Amino acid sequence: MAFFQALIPPPGAGGLREEVEQARLLPESFTFSALIFGGVWLLFKRLWLAFILYALVWGGLVYLQRQIGFSFFAVMLSHTALAVFLGFEGQNLIARKLMRKGWRLVDVVEAPDLSSAERRFFERA
């Protein structure tokens, strides 16, 4: 079973019903596309600050390889660690971005897939 975070938008004029209808469910799982595509995935998800940090770390590793003489293996291992981190924390980065915009975490739903999670969330709401 997977867990899904249910986030609703900031309070508006529409009331709680419209907020619940606009809910967004994010899986708390590993994101393979973030692992494979890294910075492009961050740009696609519009995570600008995370992309800038990712680019600085990536550029710093390249700089260390060329100027200080880090081995190619050490740099590749560091890039792999960075990609694995994005894979594990990608969905949390999206949730934090939404929370900074005023979205609220209202529920955590356990379900085998997204459609079942949506059904369970709307039944509770």
C-alpha positions as CSV (number, residue, x, y, z in Angstrom):
1,M,0.0,0.0,0.0
2,A,1.1,3.5,-0.8
3,F,0.5,6.7,1.1
4,F,-0.8,9.9,-0.5
5,Q,-0.7,13.4,0.9
6,A,-4.0,15.3,0.4
7,L,-3.4,19.1,0.0
8,I,-6.2,21.7,-0.5
9,P,-5.7,25.2,-1.8
10,P,-5.7,28.3,0.4
11,P,-9.1,29.5,1.7
12,G,-11.0,31.4,-0.9
13,A,-14.5,32.7,-1.5
14,G,-15.8,29.4,-2.8
15,G,-15.9,27.7,0.6
16,L,-14.6,24.4,1.9
17,R,-16.5,22.3,-0.7
18,E,-14.7,24.0,-3.7
19,E,-11.3,23.7,-1.9
20,V,-11.9,19.9,-1.4
21,E,-12.8,19.6,-5.1
22,Q,-9.5,21.2,-6.0
23,A,-7.5,18.9,-3.7
24,R,-4.2,17.5,-4.9
25,L,-3.0,14.1,-3.9
26,L,0.7,13.5,-4.0
27,P,2.2,10.0,-3.6
28,E,4.8,9.5,-0.9
29,S,6.9,7.3,-3.1
30,F,10.1,7.2,-5.1
31,T,10.0,9.3,-8.3
32,F,11.9,7.5,-11.1
33,S,11.6,10.5,-13.5
34,A,13.4,12.7,-10.9
35,L,16.1,10.1,-10.6
36,I,16.6,9.9,-14.4
37,F,16.1,13.4,-15.6
38,G,17.2,15.4,-12.5
39,G,17.4,19.1,-13.3
40,V,15.0,18.8,-16.2
41,W,12.4,17.3,-13.9
42,L,12.9,20.1,-11.4
43,L,12.3,22.7,-14.2
44,F,9.3,20.8,-15.5
45,K,7.7,20.8,-12.0
46,R,8.6,24.5,-11.7
47,L,10.8,24.0,-8.6
48,W,13.0,27.0,-9.4
49,L,14.9,27.2,-6.1
50,A,15.6,23.5,-6.0
51,F,16.9,23.7,-9.6
52,I,19.2,26.5,-8.7
53,L,20.6,24.6,-5.8
54,Y,20.9,21.4,-7.9
55,A,22.7,23.4,-10.6
56,L,25.1,24.9,-8.1
57,V,25.9,21.5,-6.6
58,W,26.3,19.9,-10.0
59,G,28.6,22.8,-11.2
60,G,30.6,22.6,-8.0
61,L,31.3,18.9,-8.5
62,V,32.5,19.6,-12.1
63,Y,34.7,22.4,-10.7
64,L,36.1,20.2,-8.1
65,Q,36.9,17.5,-10.7
66,R,38.7,20.0,-13.0
67,Q,40.5,22.2,-10.5
68,I,41.2,20.0,-7.5
69,G,41.5,16.7,-9.4
70,F,38.6,14.7,-8.0
71,S,38.5,11.4,-9.8
72,F,35.8,10.8,-12.4
73,F,34.5,7.9,-10.2
74,A,34.1,10.2,-7.2
75,V,32.2,12.8,-9.3
76,M,29.9,10.2,-10.8
77,L,29.2,8.7,-7.4
78,S,28.3,12.2,-6.2
79,H,26.0,12.8,-9.1
80,T,24.3,9.4,-8.5
81,A,23.8,10.3,-4.8
82,L,22.2,13.6,-5.9
83,A,19.9,11.8,-8.3
84,V,18.9,9.3,-5.7
85,F,18.1,12.1,-3.3
86,L,15.9,13.8,-5.9
87,G,14.2,10.4,-6.4
88,F,13.3,10.0,-2.8
89,E,12.5,13.7,-2.0
90,G,10.9,14.8,-5.3
91,Q,7.3,14.6,-4.1
92,N,8.2,16.3,-0.8
93,L,9.7,19.2,-2.7
94,I,6.4,19.6,-4.6
95,A,4.4,19.4,-1.3
96,R,6.7,22.0,0.4
97,K,6.3,24.3,-2.6
98,L,2.5,24.1,-2.4
99,M,2.6,24.6,1.4
100,R,4.6,27.8,0.9
101,K,1.9,29.0,-1.4
102,G,-0.7,28.5,1.3
103,W,-2.0,25.0,0.5
104,R,-2.8,22.9,3.6
105,L,-2.2,19.3,4.3
106,V,-5.6,17.9,5.3
107,D,-5.2,14.1,5.2
108,V,-2.9,11.3,4.5
109,V,-4.6,8.5,2.6
110,E,-3.4,4.9,2.4
111,A,-4.4,3.2,-0.9
112,P,-2.9,0.9,-3.6
113,D,-3.2,3.5,-6.4
114,L,-4.1,7.1,-7.1
115,S,-7.8,6.5,-8.1
116,S,-8.4,4.5,-4.9
117,A,-6.7,7.2,-2.8
118,E,-9.0,9.9,-4.4
119,R,-12.0,7.8,-3.7
120,R,-11.1,7.3,-0.1
121,F,-10.2,11.0,0.4
122,F,-13.5,12.2,-1.1
123,E,-15.5,9.7,0.9
124,R,-13.9,11.1,4.1
125,A,-14.3,14.7,3.1
